[in-house]
Amino acid sequence: FFMKSAIWGGTALTTGGVYQAFKPQASVEKTGEAIRTVADPGSPRPWEEALQATDTPNAFEEIAGYNNYYEFSTDKSAVAGRAKNFVTDPWSVEIGGLVAKPRRMDLAELRAIETEERIYRFRCVEGWSMVIPWVGFPLARLLEMVEPTSAATHVAFETYYDAKQMPYSKFSGLDLPYVEGLRLDEAMHPLTLLATGLYGKTLPNQNGAPIRLVVPWKYGFKSIKSVVRIVLTGQEPSTTWNLAGPQEYGFYSNVNPAVDH
């Protein structure tokens, strides 16, 4: 299950258990101050079964101390130190493109959206994985606010980039700012999350503060960090790793353990 919370990751949450795969028919029960949404106990479909995280979550120190964030460093253990002074407030996210109600949302508006705790497996194409208790809200909730038009088929994302704050980005080997994309139906899927925290804490800089994408059935590089722009479009958008190595990184990049990197 996942737990809903009115906080935005700034106060500790109680992890009531592991996230069970979402099913449309869900029951709701009150548990103290929180509202718990419990998935239908029926047999999950194959894709849902693959997303169930029954493992023990990694320690906060592991999640916050081992990070791919090339704008700060290509050394996973160095990212946290180099991102320590990254300025994430003030912040805003621009949402536009093929929508009826384009808008720019600042932190206050984003923090007003009710959050949930979800425990997902996070898999890197490099071969390592973690189990992470994210705090956030479904991306669909944000997209519904701007009302995608019938012409919209995909969603493009762009991360924040500032060479002054990220001087080591010149060694990344990537064209920046980092960009990513999803099909619209993937973006609207109830498991697709905009994360604002983890382990009940505000999202650390090295993990993509103040707001990042999390798509649990795709490899980690699809879950773009520090999002500043979301654009609805009628065509498949460019993505950073696909541009860097199209033979290695496809647009979809769904987790497939049967295929070597």
Kinemage of the C-alpha trace (Angstrom):
@kinemage 1
@onewidth
@group {chain A} dominant
@subgroup {mainchain}
@vectorlist {calphas} color= white
{ca phe a 1} P 0.000 0.000 0.000
{ca phe a 2} L 0.964 3.654 -0.012
{ca met a 3} L 0.119 6.296 2.541
{ca lys a 4} L -1.223 9.747 1.805
{ca ser a 5} L 0.117 12.710 3.709
{ca ala a 6} L -0.535 16.436 3.745
{ca ile a 7} L 3.165 17.095 4.265
{ca trp a 8} L 5.707 17.593 1.483
{ca gly a 9} L 8.444 15.358 2.807
{ca gly a 10} L 9.556 17.729 5.565
{ca thr a 11} L 8.259 15.689 8.497
{ca ala a 12} L 8.942 12.033 9.191
{ca leu a 13} L 6.362 9.596 7.828
{ca thr a 14} L 5.573 6.201 9.228
{ca thr a 15} L 6.231 3.501 6.673
{ca gly a 16} L 3.315 1.184 7.180
{ca gly a 17} L 4.597 -1.516 4.839
{ca val a 18} L 5.690 -2.142 1.291
{ca tyr a 19} L 3.838 -0.764 -1.700
{ca gln a 20} L 1.546 -3.310 -3.293
{ca ala a 21} L 0.829 -2.984 -7.002
{ca phe a 22} L -1.887 -0.461 -7.816
{ca lys a 23} L -5.256 -1.743 -8.934
{ca pro a 24} L -8.190 0.496 -9.860
{ca gln a 25} L -10.519 -1.102 -7.300
{ca ala a 26} L -8.982 0.008 -4.029
{ca ser a 27} L -10.416 0.304 -0.550
{ca val a 28} L -9.717 3.281 1.702
{ca glu a 29} L -9.417 3.113 5.475
{ca lys a 30} L -8.416 5.713 8.050
{ca thr a 31} L -5.374 4.996 10.188
{ca gly a 32} L -4.918 7.802 12.668
{ca glu a 33} L -4.014 11.012 10.886
{ca ala a 34} L -3.233 9.363 7.561
{ca ile a 35} L -5.401 7.796 4.886
{ca arg a 36} L -4.198 4.412 3.713
{ca thr a 37} L -5.144 3.196 0.258
{ca val a 38} L -4.982 -0.586 0.108
{ca ala a 39} L -4.728 -2.277 -3.263
{ca asp a 40} L -7.294 -4.844 -4.300
{ca pro a 41} L -6.009 -8.159 -2.882
{ca gly a 42} L -6.890 -9.983 -6.101
{ca ser a 43} L -4.204 -11.577 -8.245
{ca pro a 44} L -2.159 -8.867 -9.970
{ca arg a 45} L -1.635 -8.775 -13.687
{ca pro a 46} L 1.898 -9.784 -14.789
{ca trp a 47} L 3.200 -6.218 -15.018
{ca glu a 48} L 1.815 -5.453 -11.553
{ca glu a 49} L 3.436 -8.527 -10.035
{ca ala a 50} L 6.788 -7.403 -11.412
{ca leu a 51} L 6.408 -4.037 -9.677
{ca gln a 52} L 5.660 -5.355 -6.203
{ca ala a 53} L 8.440 -4.424 -3.789
{ca thr a 54} L 8.553 -6.977 -0.995
{ca asp a 55} L 12.193 -6.271 -0.175
{ca thr a 56} L 13.389 -4.249 2.801
{ca pro a 57} L 14.052 -0.619 1.774
{ca asn a 58} L 17.662 0.450 1.566
{ca ala a 59} L 18.957 2.639 4.379
{ca phe a 60} L 18.618 6.388 3.908
{ca glu a 61} L 22.414 6.695 3.946
{ca glu a 62} L 22.697 4.248 1.055
{ca ile a 63} L 20.031 6.002 -1.012
{ca ala a 64} L 21.483 9.463 -0.349
{ca gly a 65} L 25.127 8.422 -0.663
{ca tyr a 66} L 25.237 6.540 -3.978
{ca asn a 67} L 23.929 8.667 -6.818
{ca asn a 68} L 24.126 9.159 -10.549
{ca tyr a 69} L 23.873 12.890 -11.175
{ca tyr a 70} L 26.366 13.727 -13.896
{ca glu a 71} L 25.837 17.473 -13.592
{ca phe a 72} L 27.671 17.270 -10.262
{ca ser a 73} L 29.997 14.300 -10.765
{ca thr a 74} L 30.459 11.039 -12.620
{ca asp a 75} L 31.674 9.574 -9.289
{ca lys a 76} L 28.606 8.296 -7.434
{ca ser a 77} L 30.191 8.758 -4.011
{ca ala a 78} L 31.136 12.392 -4.769
{ca val a 79} L 27.714 13.645 -5.874
{ca ala a 80} L 26.288 14.344 -2.407
{ca gly a 81} L 29.227 16.534 -1.382
{ca arg a 82} L 29.291 18.506 -4.608
{ca ala a 83} L 25.511 19.018 -4.602
{ca lys a 84} L 25.401 20.151 -0.971
{ca asn a 85} L 25.012 23.843 -1.780
{ca phe a 86} L 22.734 23.423 -4.794
{ca val a 87} L 20.032 26.134 -4.598
{ca thr a 88} L 16.545 24.593 -4.822
{ca asp a 89} L 14.471 27.446 -3.378
{ca pro a 90} L 13.111 29.523 -5.059
{ca trp a 91} L 12.042 27.034 -7.722
{ca ser a 92} L 9.321 26.750 -10.325
{ca val a 93} L 8.131 24.219 -12.883
{ca glu a 94} L 6.744 25.405 -16.209
{ca ile a 95} L 4.034 23.177 -17.737
{ca gly a 96} L 2.966 23.938 -21.308
{ca gly a 97} L 2.795 22.788 -24.885
{ca leu a 98} L -0.368 21.062 -26.098
{ca val a 99} L -2.468 21.957 -23.064
{ca ala a 100} L -5.544 24.108 -22.491
{ca lys a 101} L -4.247 25.748 -19.319
{ca pro a 102} L -0.458 26.248 -19.367
{ca arg a 103} L 0.981 27.423 -16.092
{ca arg a 104} L 4.101 27.908 -14.026
{ca met a 105} L 3.987 26.440 -10.524
{ca asp a 106} L 6.257 27.597 -7.717
{ca leu a 107} L 7.235 25.589 -4.638
{ca ala a 108} L 4.279 26.833 -2.604
{ca glu a 109} L 1.837 25.566 -5.243
{ca leu a 110} L 3.648 22.258 -5.616
{ca arg a 111} L 3.742 21.797 -1.848
{ca ala a 112} L -0.016 22.295 -1.703
{ca ile a 113} L -0.532 19.022 -3.606
{ca glu a 114} L -1.234 16.127 -1.248
{ca thr a 115} L 1.603 13.632 -1.123
{ca glu a 116} L 1.770 9.866 -0.660
{ca glu a 117} L 4.515 7.489 0.402
{ca arg a 118} L 5.284 4.727 -2.083
{ca ile a 119} L 7.967 2.091 -1.887
{ca tyr a 120} L 9.360 1.248 -5.326
{ca arg a 121} L 12.233 -0.773 -6.663
{ca phe a 122} L 14.704 1.524 -8.430
{ca arg a 123} L 16.820 -0.238 -11.048
{ca cys a 124} L 19.848 1.205 -12.826
{ca val a 125} L 20.842 0.002 -16.276
{ca glu a 126} L 24.374 -0.390 -14.837
{ca gly a 127} L 23.178 -3.439 -12.913
{ca trp a 128} L 22.564 -2.115 -9.383
{ca ser a 129} L 19.233 -1.511 -7.702
{ca met a 130} L 17.682 -0.130 -4.526
{ca val a 131} L 14.302 -0.208 -2.790
{ca ile a 132} L 13.277 3.365 -2.011
{ca pro a 133} L 10.368 4.816 0.016
{ca trp a 134} L 9.537 7.893 -2.035
{ca val a 135} L 7.226 10.720 -0.988
{ca gly a 136} L 5.372 12.430 -3.817
{ca phe a 137} L 2.223 12.602 -5.929
{ca pro a 138} L 1.132 11.063 -9.240
{ca leu a 139} L 2.277 13.023 -12.282
{ca ala a 140} L -1.256 12.586 -13.624
{ca arg a 141} L -2.527 14.926 -10.926
{ca leu a 142} L -0.332 17.728 -12.275
{ca leu a 143} L -1.143 17.022 -15.914
{ca glu a 144} L -4.864 17.049 -15.221
{ca met a 145} L -4.504 20.620 -13.937
{ca val a 146} L -3.256 21.833 -17.331
{ca glu a 147} L -5.717 19.760 -19.399
{ca pro a 148} L -3.762 18.085 -22.240
{ca thr a 149} L -5.381 18.572 -25.647
{ca ser a 150} L -6.402 15.710 -27.929
{ca ala a 151} L -3.278 16.375 -30.029
{ca ala a 152} L -0.910 15.544 -27.151
{ca thr a 153} L 0.735 12.114 -27.390
{ca his a 154} L 3.957 12.539 -25.370
{ca val a 155} L 5.391 14.433 -22.424
{ca ala a 156} L 8.872 15.981 -22.518
{ca phe a 157} L 10.839 16.877 -19.372
{ca glu a 158} L 13.828 19.153 -18.827
{ca thr a 159} L 16.080 19.382 -15.798
{ca tyr a 160} L 17.650 22.470 -14.260
{ca tyr a 161} L 21.133 23.310 -15.482
{ca asp a 162} L 23.549 25.991 -14.302
{ca ala a 163} L 27.238 25.567 -15.115
{ca lys a 164} L 28.167 27.904 -12.243
{ca gln a 165} L 26.459 25.675 -9.687
{ca met a 166} L 27.538 22.535 -11.538
{ca pro a 167} L 31.151 23.186 -12.615
{ca tyr a 168} L 31.968 19.477 -12.909
{ca ser a 169} L 29.263 19.080 -15.557
{ca lys a 170} L 31.913 19.795 -18.190
{ca phe a 171} L 33.234 16.292 -17.510
{ca ser a 172} L 29.826 14.616 -17.899
{ca gly a 173} L 30.172 13.790 -21.584
{ca leu a 174} L 26.524 14.745 -22.044
{ca asp a 175} L 24.763 17.580 -23.825
{ca leu a 176} L 22.967 19.488 -21.073
{ca pro a 177} L 20.380 20.351 -19.872
{ca tyr a 178} L 19.240 16.782 -19.325
{ca val a 179} L 16.001 15.917 -21.139
{ca glu a 180} L 13.653 12.941 -20.946
{ca gly a 181} L 10.247 11.860 -22.193
{ca leu a 182} L 7.321 9.504 -21.835
{ca arg a 183} L 4.292 8.589 -23.884
{ca leu a 184} L 1.240 10.410 -22.531
{ca asp a 185} L -0.415 7.205 -21.372
{ca glu a 186} L 2.744 6.271 -19.442
{ca ala a 187} L 2.842 9.737 -17.885
{ca met a 188} L -0.793 9.414 -16.820
{ca his a 189} L -0.296 5.958 -15.319
{ca pro a 190} L -1.072 5.968 -11.568
{ca leu a 191} L 2.356 4.524 -10.713
{ca thr a 192} L 4.235 7.395 -12.390
{ca leu a 193} L 5.319 9.666 -9.546
{ca leu a 194} L 6.686 13.150 -9.057
{ca ala a 195} L 8.809 12.654 -5.944
{ca thr a 196} L 9.439 15.462 -3.470
{ca gly a 197} L 11.007 13.440 -0.675
{ca leu a 198} L 12.172 10.062 0.549
{ca tyr a 199} L 12.031 8.337 3.926
{ca gly a 200} L 9.721 11.124 5.079
{ca lys a 201} L 12.465 13.707 4.564
{ca thr a 202} L 12.688 16.506 2.020
{ca leu a 203} L 14.323 15.171 -1.138
{ca pro a 204} L 18.132 15.531 -0.841
{ca asn a 205} L 19.889 17.597 -3.494
{ca gln a 206} L 21.811 14.591 -4.782
{ca asn a 207} L 18.568 12.663 -5.299
{ca gly a 208} L 17.014 15.323 -7.532
{ca ala a 209} L 15.642 18.058 -5.256
{ca pro a 210} L 13.235 19.672 -5.124
{ca ile a 211} L 11.127 17.542 -7.495
{ca arg a 212} L 11.931 14.602 -9.746
{ca leu a 213} L 10.233 11.965 -11.843
{ca val a 214} L 10.058 8.302 -10.740
{ca val a 215} L 8.854 5.641 -13.206
{ca pro a 216} L 9.306 2.265 -11.473
{ca trp a 217} L 9.064 0.001 -14.531
{ca lys a 218} L 11.810 1.886 -16.379
{ca tyr a 219} L 15.545 2.121 -15.768
{ca gly a 220} L 16.642 4.879 -13.417
{ca phe a 221} L 17.992 7.266 -16.049
{ca lys a 222} L 14.400 7.798 -17.265
{ca ser a 223} L 13.505 9.264 -13.853
{ca ile a 224} L 14.774 12.782 -14.546
{ca lys a 225} L 15.921 14.887 -11.585
{ca ser a 226} L 15.351 18.540 -10.597
{ca val a 227} L 12.587 19.139 -13.142
{ca val a 228} L 11.976 22.710 -14.330
{ca arg a 229} L 9.964 22.189 -17.529
{ca ile a 230} L 7.232 19.777 -18.642
{ca val a 231} L 5.966 20.088 -22.228
{ca leu a 232} L 3.082 18.187 -23.806
{ca thr a 233} L 3.876 17.416 -27.422
{ca gly a 234} L 2.529 15.529 -30.410
{ca gln a 235} L 5.733 13.657 -31.183
{ca glu a 236} L 8.312 11.500 -29.414
{ca pro a 237} L 10.729 13.870 -27.652
{ca ser a 238} L 14.505 13.597 -27.607
{ca thr a 239} L 16.089 12.056 -24.507
{ca thr a 240} L 19.615 12.647 -23.242
{ca trp a 241} L 20.944 9.083 -23.077
{ca asn a 242} L 19.284 8.087 -26.341
{ca leu a 243} L 21.061 11.006 -28.016
{ca ala a 244} L 24.357 10.034 -26.357
{ca gly a 245} L 24.153 6.338 -27.260
{ca pro a 246} L 21.129 5.281 -29.304
{ca gln a 247} L 22.479 1.743 -29.698
{ca glu a 248} L 22.482 1.362 -25.896
{ca tyr a 249} L 19.603 3.509 -24.672
{ca gly a 250} L 16.208 3.317 -26.322
{ca phe a 251} L 13.386 5.791 -25.804
{ca tyr a 252} L 11.285 3.350 -23.777
{ca ser a 253} L 14.025 1.733 -21.646
{ca asn a 254} L 11.671 -0.565 -19.750
{ca val a 255} L 13.413 -2.831 -17.253
{ca asn a 256} L 14.317 -6.115 -18.937
{ca pro a 257} L 16.713 -8.334 -16.959
{ca ala a 258} L 16.970 -10.692 -19.942
{ca val a 259} L 18.822 -8.071 -21.982
{ca asp a 260} L 22.386 -7.117 -21.044
{ca his a 261} L 23.267 -3.424 -20.972
